[in-house]
Amino acid sequence: MKISVVIPCFNEINTISEILQKINKALNKYEFEVLVIDDCSTDGSVALLEKLKLNNKNVRVIFNSKNLGKGASLRKGFDEAKGEIICIQDADLEYDPNDLIPMIDLIIGGFADVVIGSRFRGNGPVRANLFINRVANFIITTLTNIFTNLSLTDIECCYKVFKKDDIQKINLKENRFGIEPELTIKLAKLNLRIFESGISYYGRTK
């Protein structure tokens, strides 16, 4: 099965090259592509991505003509993805692509349809972050669980892996960070097998 890693990128000139290297190293046992959606960056990311895509045969880049938001960029990436399995990856270095491997394998092995990463499941180092962020995440996760009757622990985690066939069955509308609960709730309504997988997290400062 081919894997598509979708990366929304906005002003990440300092990290986008390294995260692409990490993805290439981590996922080399799979057939995969990396699809970067640059959301009208203004820090030089556009010129860098133009160079990077020439030197990386697995990398495709889409450039938004104006800033549309994370949700809109992800939707565009989902539409353009060529893989049967889609992974979401941030352009910074907070998440380790090696943690995608057990998530992908759960789907390839036929155990899961959707796998959501969790920074609170105890699988690797997790940087202690701002308490207020943890509280906000807890509230959003709890509300999502109420609407879905699931028992998730970290709805705001970037890492989500799912089948393209399933994402094509739902209509996503959120343009910004509301895409996280919307994506989870609408996939849950399809009565899919949803798993969580513990990940590591190297959070940046505010």
PLY file of the C-alpha trace (Angstrom):
ply
format ascii 1.0
element vertex 206
property float x
property float y
property float z
element edge 205
property int vertex1
property int vertex2
end_header
0.00 0.00 0.00
1.26 3.47 -0.85
1.54 6.05 1.93
0.87 9.77 1.47
2.31 12.07 4.14
0.49 15.42 4.04
2.34 18.40 5.54
0.71 21.84 5.91
3.53 24.38 5.97
3.48 28.04 6.97
6.73 29.92 7.62
8.78 26.83 8.54
11.98 27.60 6.63
14.11 26.54 9.61
12.63 23.05 9.93
10.98 21.90 6.68
14.18 20.52 5.15
15.05 18.49 8.26
11.56 17.06 8.68
11.60 15.88 5.06
14.91 14.11 5.74
13.48 12.48 8.86
10.41 11.26 6.94
12.55 9.80 4.15
14.66 7.92 6.70
11.75 6.71 8.85
9.44 5.50 6.08
11.97 3.99 3.70
10.45 0.49 4.03
7.21 1.74 2.44
6.24 3.06 -0.95
5.43 6.65 -0.04
5.10 10.24 -1.18
5.31 13.49 0.75
2.84 16.20 -0.17
3.69 19.65 1.21
1.03 22.37 1.07
2.66 25.75 1.59
0.09 28.17 2.97
1.52 31.33 1.39
4.66 31.48 3.53
6.53 34.78 3.71
9.82 33.66 5.29
11.51 32.13 2.25
9.89 28.69 2.58
8.49 28.95 -0.95
11.91 29.29 -2.61
13.35 26.55 -0.40
10.51 24.15 -1.22
11.01 24.79 -4.94
14.60 23.54 -4.51
13.72 20.67 -2.20
11.15 19.17 -4.54
13.74 19.04 -7.32
16.11 16.99 -5.13
13.50 14.69 -3.58
11.67 12.42 -6.00
9.07 11.54 -3.35
8.14 15.16 -2.62
5.35 17.12 -4.26
4.55 20.72 -3.32
1.36 22.74 -3.67
1.52 26.49 -3.13
-1.55 28.35 -1.86
-1.89 31.78 -3.48
-3.11 33.20 -0.17
-3.13 32.06 3.45
-6.06 29.65 3.83
-5.36 27.98 7.19
-4.32 24.53 8.33
-7.69 22.92 7.68
-7.96 24.21 4.13
-4.39 23.13 3.39
-5.03 19.64 4.76
-8.21 19.28 2.70
-6.26 20.19 -0.41
-3.60 17.64 0.51
-6.17 14.90 1.09
-7.65 15.57 -2.35
-4.26 15.44 -4.07
-2.87 12.43 -2.18
-2.16 9.37 -4.32
-1.65 6.88 -1.49
-4.18 4.45 -0.07
-3.13 5.52 3.44
-2.81 9.19 4.46
-0.71 10.49 7.37
-0.74 14.04 8.74
2.66 15.49 9.65
3.51 18.99 10.93
6.33 20.92 9.27
8.13 21.65 12.55
10.18 19.15 14.55
7.74 18.55 17.41
6.75 15.09 16.13
9.03 12.16 15.28
8.11 10.41 11.99
9.32 7.10 13.46
6.15 7.15 15.56
4.12 6.88 12.35
5.41 3.35 11.70
3.28 1.45 14.28
0.30 3.62 13.33
0.64 2.76 9.65
1.23 -0.91 10.43
-2.02 -1.13 12.40
-3.88 -0.22 9.22
-1.77 -2.31 6.86
-2.17 -5.28 9.22
-5.96 -4.98 9.03
-6.48 -4.10 12.70
-7.52 -0.45 12.34
-9.10 1.96 9.89
-8.00 5.13 11.72
-5.10 5.62 14.15
-4.75 8.79 16.21
-1.54 9.66 18.03
-1.55 10.48 21.73
1.07 12.35 23.72
-0.51 10.98 26.90
-0.30 7.23 26.25
3.26 6.89 27.49
5.27 5.86 24.44
8.41 7.98 24.42
9.52 11.35 25.82
6.96 14.14 26.00
8.02 17.71 26.78
6.05 19.30 29.61
4.08 22.11 28.02
1.94 25.00 29.21
-0.76 23.92 31.65
-3.40 26.09 29.96
-2.77 24.27 26.67
-3.29 20.92 28.40
-6.57 22.14 29.90
-7.83 23.41 26.54
-6.90 20.11 24.89
-8.68 18.17 27.65
-11.88 20.19 27.14
-11.85 19.78 23.35
-11.03 16.07 23.63
-13.80 15.51 26.17
-16.38 17.27 23.99
-15.27 15.20 20.99
-15.62 12.01 23.04
-19.14 13.04 24.05
-20.15 13.46 20.41
-18.47 10.24 19.25
-18.77 7.95 22.30
-15.04 7.29 22.01
-12.38 7.36 24.73
-9.63 9.37 23.06
-6.99 11.18 25.12
-5.42 13.71 22.73
-7.67 14.97 19.96
-5.33 17.90 19.20
-2.41 15.62 18.39
-1.12 16.23 14.87
-0.59 12.55 14.06
-3.63 11.01 12.43
-3.45 8.11 9.96
-6.41 6.87 7.91
-7.47 5.39 4.59
-8.06 7.67 1.61
-11.20 5.72 0.74
-12.69 6.74 4.09
-11.67 10.41 3.97
-13.38 10.66 0.58
-16.68 9.66 2.22
-16.87 12.74 4.44
-17.21 16.44 3.71
-14.70 18.50 5.68
-15.35 22.24 5.95
-13.10 23.69 8.66
-10.34 25.97 7.33
-8.28 26.34 10.47
-7.54 24.31 13.61
-11.14 23.21 13.97
-10.20 20.54 11.44
-8.91 18.33 14.29
-12.24 17.60 16.05
-14.20 17.81 12.78
-12.03 15.15 11.15
-12.30 12.83 14.14
-16.04 13.24 14.63
-16.89 12.70 10.97
-14.64 9.63 10.67
-16.21 8.24 13.85
-19.66 8.57 12.30
-18.55 6.05 9.67
-18.30 3.43 12.46
-14.65 2.76 11.68
-12.16 0.94 13.87
-10.37 3.82 15.60
-7.19 3.21 17.61
-4.85 5.43 19.60
-1.07 5.03 19.57
1.33 6.62 22.05
3.91 8.97 20.52
6.81 11.13 21.62
6.56 14.92 21.56
9.31 17.53 21.40
7.18 20.64 21.87
8.51 24.06 21.07
8.25 27.04 23.38
5.35 29.45 22.99
0 1
1 2
2 3
3 4
4 5
5 6
6 7
7 8
8 9
9 10
10 11
11 12
12 13
13 14
14 15
15 16
16 17
17 18
18 19
19 20
20 21
21 22
22 23
23 24
24 25
25 26
26 27
27 28
28 29
29 30
30 31
31 32
32 33
33 34
34 35
35 36
36 37
37 38
38 39
39 40
40 41
41 42
42 43
43 44
44 45
45 46
46 47
47 48
48 49
49 50
50 51
51 52
52 53
53 54
54 55
55 56
56 57
57 58
58 59
59 60
60 61
61 62
62 63
63 64
64 65
65 66
66 67
67 68
68 69
69 70
70 71
71 72
72 73
73 74
74 75
75 76
76 77
77 78
78 79
79 80
80 81
81 82
82 83
83 84
84 85
85 86
86 87
87 88
88 89
89 90
90 91
91 92
92 93
93 94
94 95
95 96
96 97
97 98
98 99
99 100
100 101
101 102
102 103
103 104
104 105
105 106
106 107
107 108
108 109
109 110
110 111
111 112
112 113
113 114
114 115
115 116
116 117
117 118
118 119
119 120
120 121
121 122
122 123
123 124
124 125
125 126
126 127
127 128
128 129
129 130
130 131
131 132
132 133
133 134
134 135
135 136
136 137
137 138
138 139
139 140
140 141
141 142
142 143
143 144
144 145
145 146
146 147
147 148
148 149
149 150
150 151
151 152
152 153
153 154
154 155
155 156
156 157
157 158
158 159
159 160
160 161
161 162
162 163
163 164
164 165
165 166
166 167
167 168
168 169
169 170
170 171
171 172
172 173
173 174
174 175
175 176
176 177
177 178
178 179
179 180
180 181
181 182
182 183
183 184
184 185
185 186
186 187
187 188
188 189
189 190
190 191
191 192
192 193
193 194
194 195
195 196
196 197
197 198
198 199
199 200
200 201
201 202
202 203
203 204
204 205
